[in-house]
Amino acid sequence: MALLWPFATAAVAINLFLLGLIGIAIGLPAIAPITALWVSLPLGLPFTWLSARWVASLIAEAERT
């Protein structure tokens, strides 16, 4: 699970930044890239856990067939 954390956190940061760009269309302020990185650090942990569970279920499914 620890190996997935940097990738999940980076995905969260990218998605937050892009969400901020989409928010501009409806009048919200943009999210700075550095802000997206800082916010993604704590949010990366639950998404890492979810990703690890998803990967484990894919492995279990592949082993059944």
PDBQT receptor file of N, H, CA, C and O in Angstrom, charges set to zero:
ATOM      1  N   MET A   1       0.822  -1.188   0.000  1.00  0.00    +0.000 N 
ATOM      2  CA  MET A   1       0.000   0.000   0.000  1.00  0.00    +0.000 C 
ATOM      3  C   MET A   1       0.865   1.250   0.000  1.00  0.00    +0.000 C 
ATOM      4  O   MET A   1       0.495   2.260  -0.597  1.00  0.00    +0.000 OA
ATOM      5  N   ALA A   2       2.008   1.192   0.661  1.00  0.00    +0.000 N 
ATOM      6  H   ALA A   2       2.309   0.371   1.146  1.00  0.00    +0.000 HD
ATOM      7  CA  ALA A   2       2.876   2.368   0.733  1.00  0.00    +0.000 C 
ATOM      8  C   ALA A   2       3.424   2.735  -0.640  1.00  0.00    +0.000 C 
ATOM      9  O   ALA A   2       3.731   3.899  -0.900  1.00  0.00    +0.000 OA
ATOM     10  N   LEU A   3       3.545   1.748  -1.514  1.00  0.00    +0.000 N 
ATOM     11  H   LEU A   3       3.295   0.803  -1.303  1.00  0.00    +0.000 HD
ATOM     12  CA  LEU A   3       4.051   2.041  -2.853  1.00  0.00    +0.000 C 
ATOM     13  C   LEU A   3       3.027   2.773  -3.709  1.00  0.00    +0.000 C 
ATOM     14  O   LEU A   3       3.391   3.467  -4.658  1.00  0.00    +0.000 OA
ATOM     15  N   LEU A   4       1.753   2.622  -3.379  1.00  0.00    +0.000 N 
ATOM     16  H   LEU A   4       1.457   2.058  -2.608  1.00  0.00    +0.000 HD
ATOM     17  CA  LEU A   4       0.702   3.298  -4.145  1.00  0.00    +0.000 C 
ATOM     18  C   LEU A   4       0.482   4.742  -3.714  1.00  0.00    +0.000 C 
ATOM     19  O   LEU A   4      -0.075   5.537  -4.471  1.00  0.00    +0.000 OA
ATOM     20  N   TRP A   5       0.917   5.090  -2.493  1.00  0.00    +0.000 N 
ATOM     21  H   TRP A   5       1.369   4.444  -1.878  1.00  0.00    +0.000 HD
ATOM     22  CA  TRP A   5       0.612   6.410  -1.944  1.00  0.00    +0.000 C 
ATOM     23  C   TRP A   5       1.083   7.566  -2.828  1.00  0.00    +0.000 C 
ATOM     24  O   TRP A   5       0.297   8.484  -3.060  1.00  0.00    +0.000 OA
ATOM     25  N   PRO A   6       2.325   7.575  -3.337  1.00  0.00    +0.000 N 
ATOM     26  CA  PRO A   6       2.716   8.719  -4.181  1.00  0.00    +0.000 C 
ATOM     27  C   PRO A   6       1.870   8.853  -5.436  1.00  0.00    +0.000 C 
ATOM     28  O   PRO A   6       1.577   9.967  -5.872  1.00  0.00    +0.000 OA
ATOM     29  N   PHE A   7       1.477   7.732  -6.018  1.00  0.00    +0.000 N 
ATOM     30  H   PHE A   7       1.715   6.827  -5.664  1.00  0.00    +0.000 HD
ATOM     31  CA  PHE A   7       0.692   7.784  -7.244  1.00  0.00    +0.000 C 
ATOM     32  C   PHE A   7      -0.738   8.240  -6.973  1.00  0.00    +0.000 C 
ATOM     33  O   PHE A   7      -1.297   9.032  -7.733  1.00  0.00    +0.000 OA
ATOM     34  N   ALA A   8      -1.322   7.745  -5.901  1.00  0.00    +0.000 N 
ATOM     35  H   ALA A   8      -0.868   7.103  -5.284  1.00  0.00    +0.000 HD
ATOM     36  CA  ALA A   8      -2.680   8.168  -5.553  1.00  0.00    +0.000 C 
ATOM     37  C   ALA A   8      -2.703   9.636  -5.158  1.00  0.00    +0.000 C 
ATOM     38  O   ALA A   8      -3.630  10.358  -5.524  1.00  0.00    +0.000 OA
ATOM     39  N   THR A   9      -1.705  10.084  -4.421  1.00  0.00    +0.000 N 
ATOM     40  H   THR A   9      -0.952   9.497  -4.123  1.00  0.00    +0.000 HD
ATOM     41  CA  THR A   9      -1.637  11.490  -4.011  1.00  0.00    +0.000 C 
ATOM     42  C   THR A   9      -1.438  12.396  -5.218  1.00  0.00    +0.000 C 
ATOM     43  O   THR A   9      -2.034  13.470  -5.292  1.00  0.00    +0.000 OA
ATOM     44  N   ALA A  10      -0.613  11.978  -6.154  1.00  0.00    +0.000 N 
ATOM     45  H   ALA A  10      -0.128  11.105  -6.094  1.00  0.00    +0.000 HD
ATOM     46  CA  ALA A  10      -0.417  12.766  -7.371  1.00  0.00    +0.000 C 
ATOM     47  C   ALA A  10      -1.706  12.829  -8.190  1.00  0.00    +0.000 C 
ATOM     48  O   ALA A  10      -2.028  13.873  -8.757  1.00  0.00    +0.000 OA
ATOM     49  N   ALA A  11      -2.438  11.728  -8.254  1.00  0.00    +0.000 N 
ATOM     50  H   ALA A  11      -2.176  10.880  -7.793  1.00  0.00    +0.000 HD
ATOM     51  CA  ALA A  11      -3.707  11.726  -8.984  1.00  0.00    +0.000 C 
ATOM     52  C   ALA A  11      -4.715  12.658  -8.313  1.00  0.00    +0.000 C 
ATOM     53  O   ALA A  11      -5.460  13.364  -8.992  1.00  0.00    +0.000 OA
ATOM     54  N   VAL A  12      -4.737  12.657  -6.978  1.00  0.00    +0.000 N 
ATOM     55  H   VAL A  12      -4.132  12.083  -6.426  1.00  0.00    +0.000 HD
ATOM     56  CA  VAL A  12      -5.637  13.560  -6.254  1.00  0.00    +0.000 C 
ATOM     57  C   VAL A  12      -5.255  15.004  -6.535  1.00  0.00    +0.000 C 
ATOM     58  O   VAL A  12      -6.129  15.841  -6.757  1.00  0.00    +0.000 OA
ATOM     59  N   ALA A  13      -3.953  15.311  -6.528  1.00  0.00    +0.000 N 
ATOM     60  H   ALA A  13      -3.242  14.631  -6.347  1.00  0.00    +0.000 HD
ATOM     61  CA  ALA A  13      -3.499  16.683  -6.777  1.00  0.00    +0.000 C 
ATOM     62  C   ALA A  13      -3.890  17.145  -8.178  1.00  0.00    +0.000 C 
ATOM     63  O   ALA A  13      -4.361  18.268  -8.358  1.00  0.00    +0.000 OA
ATOM     64  N   ILE A  14      -3.698  16.297  -9.146  1.00  0.00    +0.000 N 
ATOM     65  H   ILE A  14      -3.316  15.384  -9.000  1.00  0.00    +0.000 HD
ATOM     66  CA  ILE A  14      -4.059  16.655 -10.524  1.00  0.00    +0.000 C 
ATOM     67  C   ILE A  14      -5.560  16.880 -10.641  1.00  0.00    +0.000 C 
ATOM     68  O   ILE A  14      -6.004  17.844 -11.264  1.00  0.00    +0.000 OA
ATOM     69  N   ASN A  15      -6.337  15.990 -10.042  1.00  0.00    +0.000 N 
ATOM     70  H   ASN A  15      -5.977  15.207  -9.535  1.00  0.00    +0.000 HD
ATOM     71  CA  ASN A  15      -7.793  16.134 -10.117  1.00  0.00    +0.000 C 
ATOM     72  C   ASN A  15      -8.278  17.380  -9.391  1.00  0.00    +0.000 C 
ATOM     73  O   ASN A  15      -9.197  18.048  -9.864  1.00  0.00    +0.000 OA
ATOM     74  N   LEU A  16      -7.681  17.703  -8.255  1.00  0.00    +0.000 N 
ATOM     75  H   LEU A  16      -6.934  17.161  -7.870  1.00  0.00    +0.000 HD
ATOM     76  CA  LEU A  16      -8.061  18.934  -7.552  1.00  0.00    +0.000 C 
ATOM     77  C   LEU A  16      -7.749  20.164  -8.385  1.00  0.00    +0.000 C 
ATOM     78  O   LEU A  16      -8.565  21.082  -8.471  1.00  0.00    +0.000 OA
ATOM     79  N   PHE A  17      -6.572  20.190  -9.000  1.00  0.00    +0.000 N 
ATOM     80  H   PHE A  17      -5.909  19.445  -8.930  1.00  0.00    +0.000 HD
ATOM     81  CA  PHE A  17      -6.187  21.325  -9.835  1.00  0.00    +0.000 C 
ATOM     82  C   PHE A  17      -7.141  21.471 -11.020  1.00  0.00    +0.000 C 
ATOM     83  O   PHE A  17      -7.582  22.577 -11.330  1.00  0.00    +0.000 OA
ATOM     84  N   LEU A  18      -7.457  20.365 -11.677  1.00  0.00    +0.000 N 
ATOM     85  H   LEU A  18      -7.099  19.466 -11.425  1.00  0.00    +0.000 HD
ATOM     86  CA  LEU A  18      -8.377  20.425 -12.816  1.00  0.00    +0.000 C 
ATOM     87  C   LEU A  18      -9.791  20.791 -12.379  1.00  0.00    +0.000 C 
ATOM     88  O   LEU A  18     -10.510  21.471 -13.112  1.00  0.00    +0.000 OA
ATOM     89  N   LEU A  19     -10.195  20.346 -11.194  1.00  0.00    +0.000 N 
ATOM     90  H   LEU A  19      -9.612  19.794 -10.599  1.00  0.00    +0.000 HD
ATOM     91  CA  LEU A  19     -11.490  20.749 -10.662  1.00  0.00    +0.000 C 
ATOM     92  C   LEU A  19     -11.523  22.258 -10.423  1.00  0.00    +0.000 C 
ATOM     93  O   LEU A  19     -12.541  22.909 -10.655  1.00  0.00    +0.000 OA
ATOM     94  N   GLY A  20     -10.405  22.802  -9.960  1.00  0.00    +0.000 N 
ATOM     95  H   GLY A  20      -9.578  22.273  -9.772  1.00  0.00    +0.000 HD
ATOM     96  CA  GLY A  20     -10.312  24.246  -9.787  1.00  0.00    +0.000 C 
ATOM     97  C   GLY A  20     -10.417  24.984 -11.109  1.00  0.00    +0.000 C 
ATOM     98  O   GLY A  20     -11.006  26.064 -11.175  1.00  0.00    +0.000 OA
ATOM     99  N   LEU A  21      -9.853  24.412 -12.155  1.00  0.00    +0.000 N 
ATOM    100  H   LEU A  21      -9.375  23.535 -12.101  1.00  0.00    +0.000 HD
ATOM    101  CA  LEU A  21      -9.968  25.039 -13.472  1.00  0.00    +0.000 C 
ATOM    102  C   LEU A  21     -11.402  24.983 -13.994  1.00  0.00    +0.000 C 
ATOM    103  O   LEU A  21     -11.877  25.926 -14.628  1.00  0.00    +0.000 OA
ATOM    104  N   ILE A  22     -12.079  23.886 -13.727  1.00  0.00    +0.000 N 
ATOM    105  H   ILE A  22     -11.693  23.120 -13.212  1.00  0.00    +0.000 HD
ATOM    106  CA  ILE A  22     -13.482  23.784 -14.126  1.00  0.00    +0.000 C 
ATOM    107  C   ILE A  22     -14.323  24.757 -13.321  1.00  0.00    +0.000 C 
ATOM    108  O   ILE A  22     -15.297  25.313 -13.830  1.00  0.00    +0.000 OA
ATOM    109  N   GLY A  23     -13.946  24.965 -12.057  1.00  0.00    +0.000 N 
ATOM    110  H   GLY A  23     -13.155  24.514 -11.644  1.00  0.00    +0.000 HD
ATOM    111  CA  GLY A  23     -14.688  25.883 -11.199  1.00  0.00    +0.000 C 
ATOM    112  C   GLY A  23     -14.673  27.312 -11.697  1.00  0.00    +0.000 C 
ATOM    113  O   GLY A  23     -15.579  28.085 -11.385  1.00  0.00    +0.000 OA
ATOM    114  N   ILE A  24     -13.659  27.677 -12.468  1.00  0.00    +0.000 N 
ATOM    115  H   ILE A  24     -12.923  27.049 -12.722  1.00  0.00    +0.000 HD
ATOM    116  CA  ILE A  24     -13.588  29.020 -13.039  1.00  0.00    +0.000 C 
ATOM    117  C   ILE A  24     -14.807  29.284 -13.928  1.00  0.00    +0.000 C 
ATOM    118  O   ILE A  24     -15.303  30.409 -13.988  1.00  0.00    +0.000 OA
ATOM    119  N   ALA A  25     -15.279  28.263 -14.604  1.00  0.00    +0.000 N 
ATOM    120  H   ALA A  25     -14.877  27.349 -14.555  1.00  0.00    +0.000 HD
ATOM    121  CA  ALA A  25     -16.415  28.414 -15.512  1.00  0.00    +0.000 C 
ATOM    122  C   ALA A  25     -17.699  28.798 -14.780  1.00  0.00    +0.000 C 
ATOM    123  O   ALA A  25     -18.592  29.407 -15.368  1.00  0.00    +0.000 OA
ATOM    124  N   ILE A  26     -17.791  28.441 -13.502  1.00  0.00    +0.000 N 
ATOM    125  H   ILE A  26     -17.065  27.946 -13.025  1.00  0.00    +0.000 HD
ATOM    126  CA  ILE A  26     -19.006  28.781 -12.755  1.00  0.00    +0.000 C 
ATOM    127  C   ILE A  26     -18.755  29.885 -11.730  1.00  0.00    +0.000 C 
ATOM    128  O   ILE A  26     -19.575  30.121 -10.843  1.00  0.00    +0.000 OA
ATOM    129  N   GLY A  27     -17.617  30.554 -11.862  1.00  0.00    +0.000 N 
ATOM    130  H   GLY A  27     -16.951  30.362 -12.582  1.00  0.00    +0.000 HD
ATOM    131  CA  GLY A  27     -17.355  31.730 -11.037  1.00  0.00    +0.000 C 
ATOM    132  C   GLY A  27     -16.549  31.483  -9.777  1.00  0.00    +0.000 C 
ATOM    133  O   GLY A  27     -16.378  32.404  -8.978  1.00  0.00    +0.000 OA
ATOM    134  N   LEU A  28     -16.053  30.291  -9.573  1.00  0.00    +0.000 N 
ATOM    135  H   LEU A  28     -16.191  29.543 -10.223  1.00  0.00    +0.000 HD
ATOM    136  CA  LEU A  28     -15.224  30.016  -8.401  1.00  0.00    +0.000 C 
ATOM    137  C   LEU A  28     -13.779  30.438  -8.669  1.00  0.00    +0.000 C 
ATOM    138  O   LEU A  28     -13.361  30.488  -9.826  1.00  0.00    +0.000 OA
ATOM    139  N   PRO A  29     -13.019  30.738  -7.632  1.00  0.00    +0.000 N 
ATOM    140  CA  PRO A  29     -11.611  31.078  -7.862  1.00  0.00    +0.000 C 
ATOM    141  C   PRO A  29     -10.801  29.832  -8.224  1.00  0.00    +0.000 C 
ATOM    142  O   PRO A  29     -11.149  28.714  -7.843  1.00  0.00    +0.000 OA
ATOM    143  N   ALA A  30      -9.735  30.046  -8.953  1.00  0.00    +0.000 N 
ATOM    144  H   ALA A  30      -9.452  30.954  -9.262  1.00  0.00    +0.000 HD
ATOM    145  CA  ALA A  30      -8.873  28.939  -9.357  1.00  0.00    +0.000 C 
ATOM    146  C   ALA A  30      -8.092  28.422  -8.153  1.00  0.00    +0.000 C 
ATOM    147  O   ALA A  30      -7.807  29.173  -7.220  1.00  0.00    +0.000 OA
ATOM    148  N   ILE A  31      -7.750  27.142  -8.181  1.00  0.00    +0.000 N 
ATOM    149  H   ILE A  31      -7.982  26.532  -8.939  1.00  0.00    +0.000 HD
ATOM    150  CA  ILE A  31      -6.902  26.547  -7.151  1.00  0.00    +0.000 C 
ATOM    151  C   ILE A  31      -5.478  26.551  -7.673  1.00  0.00    +0.000 C 
ATOM    152  O   ILE A  31      -5.209  26.039  -8.759  1.00  0.00    +0.000 OA
ATOM    153  N   ALA A  32      -4.574  27.122  -6.911  1.00  0.00    +0.000 N 
ATOM    154  H   ALA A  32      -4.793  27.538  -6.029  1.00  0.00    +0.000 HD
ATOM    155  CA  ALA A  32      -3.168  27.149  -7.311  1.00  0.00    +0.000 C 
ATOM    156  C   ALA A  32      -2.590  25.734  -7.269  1.00  0.00    +0.000 C 
ATOM    157  O   ALA A  32      -3.020  24.921  -6.451  1.00  0.00    +0.000 OA
ATOM    158  N   PRO A  33      -1.624  25.428  -8.136  1.00  0.00    +0.000 N 
ATOM    159  CA  PRO A  33      -1.033  24.081  -8.128  1.00  0.00    +0.000 C 
ATOM    160  C   PRO A  33      -0.425  23.704  -6.780  1.00  0.00    +0.000 C 
ATOM    161  O   PRO A  33      -0.542  22.558  -6.346  1.00  0.00    +0.000 OA
ATOM    162  N   ILE A  34       0.223  24.660  -6.117  1.00  0.00    +0.000 N 
ATOM    163  H   ILE A  34       0.318  25.590  -6.469  1.00  0.00    +0.000 HD
ATOM    164  CA  ILE A  34       0.823  24.365  -4.813  1.00  0.00    +0.000 C 
ATOM    165  C   ILE A  34      -0.258  24.056  -3.783  1.00  0.00    +0.000 C 
ATOM    166  O   ILE A  34      -0.082  23.165  -2.952  1.00  0.00    +0.000 OA
ATOM    167  N   THR A  35      -1.365  24.775  -3.827  1.00  0.00    +0.000 N 
ATOM    168  H   THR A  35      -1.508  25.499  -4.502  1.00  0.00    +0.000 HD
ATOM    169  CA  THR A  35      -2.481  24.505  -2.920  1.00  0.00    +0.000 C 
ATOM    170  C   THR A  35      -3.047  23.117  -3.166  1.00  0.00    +0.000 C 
ATOM    171  O   THR A  35      -3.358  22.391  -2.221  1.00  0.00    +0.000 OA
ATOM    172  N   ALA A  36      -3.180  22.749  -4.426  1.00  0.00    +0.000 N 
ATOM    173  H   ALA A  36      -2.927  23.339  -5.194  1.00  0.00    +0.000 HD
ATOM    174  CA  ALA A  36      -3.681  21.412  -4.756  1.00  0.00    +0.000 C 
ATOM    175  C   ALA A  36      -2.734  20.340  -4.222  1.00  0.00    +0.000 C 
ATOM    176  O   ALA A  36      -3.182  19.296  -3.749  1.00  0.00    +0.000 OA
ATOM    177  N   LEU A  37      -1.432  20.593  -4.294  1.00  0.00    +0.000 N 
ATOM    178  H   LEU A  37      -1.067  21.442  -4.678  1.00  0.00    +0.000 HD
ATOM    179  CA  LEU A  37      -0.467  19.624  -3.759  1.00  0.00    +0.000 C 
ATOM    180  C   LEU A  37      -0.598  19.483  -2.249  1.00  0.00    +0.000 C 
ATOM    181  O   LEU A  37      -0.604  18.367  -1.730  1.00  0.00    +0.000 OA
ATOM    182  N   TRP A  38      -0.703  20.599  -1.539  1.00  0.00    +0.000 N 
ATOM    183  H   TRP A  38      -0.698  21.506  -1.960  1.00  0.00    +0.000 HD
ATOM    184  CA  TRP A  38      -0.811  20.548  -0.079  1.00  0.00    +0.000 C 
ATOM    185  C   TRP A  38      -2.096  19.872   0.369  1.00  0.00    +0.000 C 
ATOM    186  O   TRP A  38      -2.093  19.096   1.326  1.00  0.00    +0.000 OA
ATOM    187  N   VAL A  39      -3.191  20.163  -0.317  1.00  0.00    +0.000 N 
ATOM    188  H   VAL A  39      -3.194  20.793  -1.094  1.00  0.00    +0.000 HD
ATOM    189  CA  VAL A  39      -4.473  19.558   0.052  1.00  0.00    +0.000 C 
ATOM    190  C   VAL A  39      -4.476  18.066  -0.273  1.00  0.00    +0.000 C 
ATOM    191  O   VAL A  39      -5.127  17.281   0.417  1.00  0.00    +0.000 OA
ATOM    192  N   SER A  40      -3.758  17.677  -1.310  1.00  0.00    +0.000 N 
ATOM    193  H   SER A  40      -3.230  18.315  -1.871  1.00  0.00    +0.000 HD
ATOM    194  CA  SER A  40      -3.747  16.272  -1.718  1.00  0.00    +0.000 C 
ATOM    195  C   SER A  40      -2.962  15.378  -0.758  1.00  0.00    +0.000 C 
ATOM    196  O   SER A  40      -3.173  14.166  -0.749  1.00  0.00    +0.000 OA
ATOM    197  N   LEU A  41      -2.065  15.944   0.046  1.00  0.00    +0.000 N 
ATOM    198  H   LEU A  41      -1.894  16.930   0.038  1.00  0.00    +0.000 HD
ATOM    199  CA  LEU A  41      -1.281  15.106   0.955  1.00  0.00    +0.000 C 
ATOM    200  C   LEU A  41      -2.156  14.334   1.944  1.00  0.00    +0.000 C 
ATOM    201  O   LEU A  41      -2.023  13.114   2.031  1.00  0.00    +0.000 OA
ATOM    202  N   PRO A  42      -3.044  14.993   2.692  1.00  0.00    +0.000 N 
ATOM    203  CA  PRO A  42      -3.897  14.190   3.576  1.00  0.00    +0.000 C 
ATOM    204  C   PRO A  42      -4.986  13.416   2.828  1.00  0.00    +0.000 C 
ATOM    205  O   PRO A  42      -5.400  12.346   3.274  1.00  0.00    +0.000 OA
ATOM    206  N   LEU A  43      -5.449  13.945   1.703  1.00  0.00    +0.000 N 
ATOM    207  H   LEU A  43      -5.113  14.815   1.340  1.00  0.00    +0.000 HD
ATOM    208  CA  LEU A  43      -6.490  13.248   0.941  1.00  0.00    +0.000 C 
ATOM    209  C   LEU A  43      -5.939  12.024   0.219  1.00  0.00    +0.000 C 
ATOM    210  O   LEU A  43      -6.699  11.137  -0.169  1.00  0.00    +0.000 OA
ATOM    211  N   GLY A  44      -4.631  11.971   0.039  1.00  0.00    +0.000 N 
ATOM    212  H   GLY A  44      -4.013  12.691   0.354  1.00  0.00    +0.000 HD
ATOM    213  CA  GLY A  44      -4.030  10.831  -0.638  1.00  0.00    +0.000 C 
ATOM    214  C   GLY A  44      -4.154   9.536   0.138  1.00  0.00    +0.000 C 
ATOM    215  O   GLY A  44      -4.207   8.462  -0.463  1.00  0.00    +0.000 OA
ATOM    216  N   LEU A  45      -4.201   9.612   1.465  1.00  0.00    +0.000 N 
ATOM    217  H   LEU A  45      -4.158  10.483   1.953  1.00  0.00    +0.000 HD
ATOM    218  CA  LEU A  45      -4.278   8.394   2.286  1.00  0.00    +0.000 C 
ATOM    219  C   LEU A  45      -5.563   7.599   2.075  1.00  0.00    +0.000 C 
ATOM    220  O   LEU A  45      -5.484   6.395   1.830  1.00  0.00    +0.000 OA
ATOM    221  N   PRO A  46      -6.752   8.221   2.161  1.00  0.00    +0.000 N 
ATOM    222  CA  PRO A  46      -7.950   7.405   1.925  1.00  0.00    +0.000 C 
ATOM    223  C   PRO A  46      -8.049   6.899   0.483  1.00  0.00    +0.000 C 
ATOM    224  O   PRO A  46      -8.547   5.800   0.241  1.00  0.00    +0.000 OA
ATOM    225  N   PHE A  47      -7.579   7.693  -0.460  1.00  0.00    +0.000 N 
ATOM    226  H   PHE A  47      -7.174   8.586  -0.264  1.00  0.00    +0.000 HD
ATOM    227  CA  PHE A  47      -7.621   7.240  -1.844  1.00  0.00    +0.000 C 
ATOM    228  C   PHE A  47      -6.607   6.136  -2.105  1.00  0.00    +0.000 C 
ATOM    229  O   PHE A  47      -6.828   5.286  -2.967  1.00  0.00    +0.000 OA
ATOM    230  N   THR A  48      -5.499   6.139  -1.375  1.00  0.00    +0.000 N 
ATOM    231  H   THR A  48      -5.319   6.830  -0.675  1.00  0.00    +0.000 HD
ATOM    232  CA  THR A  48      -4.544   5.039  -1.463  1.00  0.00    +0.000 C 
ATOM    233  C   THR A  48      -5.179   3.770  -0.932  1.00  0.00    +0.000 C 
ATOM    234  O   THR A  48      -5.047   2.704  -1.534  1.00  0.00    +0.000 OA
ATOM    235  N   TRP A  49      -5.872   3.881   0.200  1.00  0.00    +0.000 N 
ATOM    236  H   TRP A  49      -5.980   4.747   0.689  1.00  0.00    +0.000 HD
ATOM    237  CA  TRP A  49      -6.538   2.717   0.773  1.00  0.00    +0.000 C 
ATOM    238  C   TRP A  49      -7.573   2.154  -0.206  1.00  0.00    +0.000 C 
ATOM    239  O   TRP A  49      -7.648   0.943  -0.411  1.00  0.00    +0.000 OA
ATOM    240  N   LEU A  50      -8.373   3.049  -0.810  1.00  0.00    +0.000 N 
ATOM    241  H   LEU A  50      -8.312   4.033  -0.644  1.00  0.00    +0.000 HD
ATOM    242  CA  LEU A  50      -9.369   2.594  -1.782  1.00  0.00    +0.000 C 
ATOM    243  C   LEU A  50      -8.714   1.956  -3.007  1.00  0.00    +0.000 C 
ATOM    244  O   LEU A  50      -9.204   0.951  -3.523  1.00  0.00    +0.000 OA
ATOM    245  N   SER A  51      -7.623   2.533  -3.463  1.00  0.00    +0.000 N 
ATOM    246  H   SER A  51      -7.225   3.349  -3.044  1.00  0.00    +0.000 HD
ATOM    247  CA  SER A  51      -6.914   1.977  -4.615  1.00  0.00    +0.000 C 
ATOM    248  C   SER A  51      -6.336   0.607  -4.294  1.00  0.00    +0.000 C 
ATOM    249  O   SER A  51      -6.389  -0.306  -5.118  1.00  0.00    +0.000 OA
ATOM    250  N   ALA A  52      -5.788   0.466  -3.100  1.00  0.00    +0.000 N 
ATOM    251  H   ALA A  52      -5.745   1.207  -2.430  1.00  0.00    +0.000 HD
ATOM    252  CA  ALA A  52      -5.215  -0.820  -2.694  1.00  0.00    +0.000 C 
ATOM    253  C   ALA A  52      -6.300  -1.892  -2.603  1.00  0.00    +0.000 C 
ATOM    254  O   ALA A  52      -6.081  -3.037  -2.998  1.00  0.00    +0.000 OA
ATOM    255  N   ARG A  53      -7.470  -1.519  -2.083  1.00  0.00    +0.000 N 
ATOM    256  H   ARG A  53      -7.648  -0.588  -1.762  1.00  0.00    +0.000 HD
ATOM    257  CA  ARG A  53      -8.577  -2.487  -2.036  1.00  0.00    +0.000 C 
ATOM    258  C   ARG A  53      -9.027  -2.879  -3.437  1.00  0.00    +0.000 C 
ATOM    259  O   ARG A  53      -9.334  -4.042  -3.699  1.00  0.00    +0.000 OA
ATOM    260  N   TRP A  54      -9.063  -1.901  -4.332  1.00  0.00    +0.000 N 
ATOM    261  H   TRP A  54      -8.814  -0.956  -4.120  1.00  0.00    +0.000 HD
ATOM    262  CA  TRP A  54      -9.487  -2.176  -5.713  1.00  0.00    +0.000 C 
ATOM    263  C   TRP A  54      -8.493  -3.112  -6.396  1.00  0.00    +0.000 C 
ATOM    264  O   TRP A  54      -8.888  -4.074  -7.054  1.00  0.00    +0.000 OA
ATOM    265  N   VAL A  55      -7.198  -2.825  -6.236  1.00  0.00    +0.000 N 
ATOM    266  H   VAL A  55      -6.876  -2.043  -5.701  1.00  0.00    +0.000 HD
ATOM    267  CA  VAL A  55      -6.170  -3.669  -6.849  1.00  0.00    +0.000 C 
ATOM    268  C   VAL A  55      -6.217  -5.077  -6.255  1.00  0.00    +0.000 C 
ATOM    269  O   VAL A  55      -6.065  -6.061  -6.979  1.00  0.00    +0.000 OA
ATOM    270  N   ALA A  56      -6.425  -5.176  -4.945  1.00  0.00    +0.000 N 
ATOM    271  H   ALA A  56      -6.548  -4.377  -4.357  1.00  0.00    +0.000 HD
ATOM    272  CA  ALA A  56      -6.514  -6.499  -4.309  1.00  0.00    +0.000 C 
ATOM    273  C   ALA A  56      -7.704  -7.277  -4.841  1.00  0.00    +0.000 C 
ATOM    274  O   ALA A  56      -7.612  -8.490  -5.031  1.00  0.00    +0.000 OA
ATOM    275  N   SER A  57      -8.825  -6.596  -5.088  1.00  0.00    +0.000 N 
ATOM    276  H   SER A  57      -8.900  -5.611  -4.934  1.00  0.00    +0.000 HD
ATOM    277  CA  SER A  57      -9.990  -7.295  -5.633  1.00  0.00    +0.000 C 
ATOM    278  C   SER A  57      -9.734  -7.744  -7.070  1.00  0.00    +0.000 C 
ATOM    279  O   SER A  57     -10.197  -8.810  -7.478  1.00  0.00    +0.000 OA
ATOM    280  N   LEU A  58      -9.004  -6.944  -7.833  1.00  0.00    +0.000 N 
ATOM    281  H   LEU A  58      -8.628  -6.079  -7.502  1.00  0.00    +0.000 HD
ATOM    282  CA  LEU A  58      -8.661  -7.350  -9.203  1.00  0.00    +0.000 C 
ATOM    283  C   LEU A  58      -7.739  -8.562  -9.198  1.00  0.00    +0.000 C 
ATOM    284  O   LEU A  58      -7.891  -9.465 -10.021  1.00  0.00    +0.000 OA
ATOM    285  N   ILE A  59      -6.786  -8.585  -8.275  1.00  0.00    +0.000 N 
ATOM    286  H   ILE A  59      -6.662  -7.851  -7.606  1.00  0.00    +0.000 HD
ATOM    287  CA  ILE A  59      -5.877  -9.729  -8.166  1.00  0.00    +0.000 C 
ATOM    288  C   ILE A  59      -6.649 -10.979  -7.752  1.00  0.00    +0.000 C 
ATOM    289  O   ILE A  59      -6.430 -12.060  -8.297  1.00  0.00    +0.000 OA
ATOM    290  N   ALA A  60      -7.557 -10.823  -6.780  1.00  0.00    +0.000 N 
ATOM    291  H   ALA A  60      -7.735  -9.944  -6.337  1.00  0.00    +0.000 HD
ATOM    292  CA  ALA A  60      -8.363 -11.978  -6.344  1.00  0.00    +0.000 C 
ATOM    293  C   ALA A  60      -9.236 -12.491  -7.465  1.00  0.00    +0.000 C 
ATOM    294  O   ALA A  60      -9.396 -13.702  -7.616  1.00  0.00    +0.000 OA
ATOM    295  N   GLU A  61      -9.800 -11.603  -8.250  1.00  0.00    +0.000 N 
ATOM    296  H   GLU A  61      -9.670 -10.619  -8.127  1.00  0.00    +0.000 HD
ATOM    297  CA  GLU A  61     -10.622 -12.019  -9.383  1.00  0.00    +0.000 C 
ATOM    298  C   GLU A  61      -9.789 -12.732 -10.432  1.00  0.00    +0.000 C 
ATOM    299  O   GLU A  61     -10.239 -13.718 -11.015  1.00  0.00    +0.000 OA
ATOM    300  N   ALA A  62      -8.588 -12.248 -10.679  1.00  0.00    +0.000 N 
ATOM    301  H   ALA A  62      -8.223 -11.447 -10.206  1.00  0.00    +0.000 HD
ATOM    302  CA  ALA A  62      -7.714 -12.892 -11.674  1.00  0.00    +0.000 C 
ATOM    303  C   ALA A  62      -7.264 -14.274 -11.207  1.00  0.00    +0.000 C 
ATOM    304  O   ALA A  62      -7.076 -15.179 -12.020  1.00  0.00    +0.000 OA
ATOM    305  N   GLU A  63      -7.093 -14.432  -9.896  1.00  0.00    +0.000 N 
ATOM    306  H   GLU A  63      -7.245 -13.696  -9.235  1.00  0.00    +0.000 HD
ATOM    307  CA  GLU A  63      -6.663 -15.731  -9.388  1.00  0.00    +0.000 C 
ATOM    308  C   GLU A  63      -7.789 -16.754  -9.414  1.00  0.00    +0.000 C 
ATOM    309  O   GLU A  63      -7.529 -17.957  -9.451  1.00  0.00    +0.000 OA
ATOM    310  N   ARG A  64      -9.038 -16.292  -9.395  1.00  0.00    +0.000 N 
ATOM    311  H   ARG A  64      -9.248 -15.315  -9.365  1.00  0.00    +0.000 HD
ATOM    312  CA  ARG A  64     -10.171 -17.223  -9.453  1.00  0.00    +0.000 C 
ATOM    313  C   ARG A  64     -10.354 -17.820 -10.848  1.00  0.00    +0.000 C 
ATOM    314  O   ARG A  64     -10.886 -18.922 -10.988  1.00  0.00    +0.000 OA
ATOM    315  N   THR A  65      -9.924 -17.108 -11.861  1.00  0.00    +0.000 N 
ATOM    316  H   THR A  65      -9.492 -16.213 -11.747  1.00  0.00    +0.000 HD
ATOM    317  CA  THR A  65     -10.167 -17.605 -13.231  1.00  0.00    +0.000 C 
ATOM    318  C   THR A  65      -9.012 -18.410 -13.742  1.00  0.00    +0.000 C 
ATOM    319  O   THR A  65      -9.052 -18.900 -14.870  1.00  0.00    +0.000 OA
TER     320      THR A  65
